[in-house]
Amino acid sequence: MADQITLGGDDAVIYEAIATLEFVGHQATATDIATAVNRDEQVVRAALASLTERGMLVSTDDRDGEPVYEPAWRGWSTAPEQSAGPQLS
């Protein structure tokens, strides 16, 4: 089961960035996330590893040699089966 209770600080910012990037139709790599949140890429990679280990994120196919990250659970969404925003469907 995913650990959603302890999501705070950089973890929360990074998780939200991934959900936002996904919603606008952009796959989220560590490089993209670091740029979006204006954090050092090593900090982002450490948070991604932690979030993935805790079951908050899943890593999917690589894009340009980097894993793509997605939320593991979309129960917060009004349309959990739809990752992209309605303008992109």
Secondary structure per residue as TSV (DSSP state, phi and psi in degrees):
chain	resnum	aa	ss	phi	psi
A	1	M	-	360.0	141.3
A	2	A	-	-71.6	140.9
A	3	D	-	-89.6	93.2
A	4	Q	-	-95.7	-9.4
A	5	I	T	-75.9	-35.4
A	6	T	T	-94.7	20.2
A	7	L	-	-78.1	111.8
A	8	G	-	-158.0	174.3
A	9	G	H	57.4	-136.4
A	10	D	H	-60.5	-35.7
A	11	D	H	-57.3	-46.1
A	12	A	H	-65.0	-42.3
A	13	V	H	-62.7	-43.8
A	14	I	H	-69.4	-42.8
A	15	Y	H	-59.8	-45.5
A	16	E	H	-63.5	-39.2
A	17	A	H	-62.5	-40.8
A	18	I	H	-63.5	-47.1
A	19	A	H	-61.6	-39.5
A	20	T	H	-68.8	-46.4
A	21	L	H	-58.5	-44.2
A	22	E	H	-62.4	-42.4
A	23	F	H	-61.5	-35.1
A	24	V	T	-89.4	6.8
A	25	G	T	88.2	22.2
A	26	H	-	-114.2	126.6
A	27	Q	-	-68.8	140.8
A	28	A	B	-103.6	108.0
A	29	T	-	-99.9	167.8
A	30	A	H	-57.5	-40.0
A	31	T	H	-63.2	-45.6
A	32	D	H	-62.3	-43.2
A	33	I	H	-65.7	-44.3
A	34	A	H	-58.2	-41.0
A	35	T	H	-66.5	-44.3
A	36	A	H	-64.1	-36.3
A	37	V	H	-102.2	-0.5
A	38	N	T	55.7	48.6
A	39	R	-	-122.1	156.9
A	40	D	-	-60.3	138.0
A	41	E	H	-61.0	-33.1
A	42	Q	H	-66.9	-36.6
A	43	V	H	-64.0	-43.3
A	44	V	H	-63.9	-45.2
A	45	R	H	-61.7	-39.3
A	46	A	H	-64.6	-42.9
A	47	A	H	-65.9	-40.1
A	48	L	H	-61.6	-41.8
A	49	A	H	-62.3	-44.4
A	50	S	H	-64.4	-46.8
A	51	L	H	-63.9	-37.3
A	52	T	H	-68.8	-44.6
A	53	E	H	-60.5	-36.0
A	54	R	T	-83.6	-1.9
A	55	G	T	86.0	10.9
A	56	M	S	-81.9	-30.7
A	57	L	E	-125.5	157.3
A	58	V	E	-123.1	148.9
A	59	S	E	-105.4	129.6
A	60	T	E	-114.3	-164.8
A	61	D	E	-48.0	150.2
A	62	D	E	-72.8	148.5
A	63	R	E	-123.2	116.2
A	64	D	T	55.6	39.8
A	65	G	T	83.4	2.7
A	66	E	E	-117.5	141.5
A	67	P	E	-64.8	150.3
A	68	V	E	-104.9	134.1
A	69	Y	E	-107.4	142.0
A	70	E	E	-137.9	152.1
A	71	P	E	-61.6	138.9
A	72	A	S	-77.4	-20.4
A	73	W	-	-137.9	133.3
A	74	R	-	-119.6	27.5
A	75	G	T	-62.6	-19.3
A	76	W	T	-76.8	-15.3
A	77	S	S	-82.7	150.4
A	78	T	S	-73.1	-18.9
A	79	A	S	-136.1	74.6
A	80	P	T	-58.7	-24.8
A	81	E	T	-80.3	-5.5
A	82	Q	-	-120.5	109.9
A	83	S	-	-80.2	-33.3
A	84	A	S	-87.4	155.5
A	85	G	-	-66.2	161.6
A	86	P	G	-60.6	-27.2
A	87	Q	G	-69.2	-15.0
A	88	L	G	-106.6	-4.7
A	89	S	-	-74.3	360.0
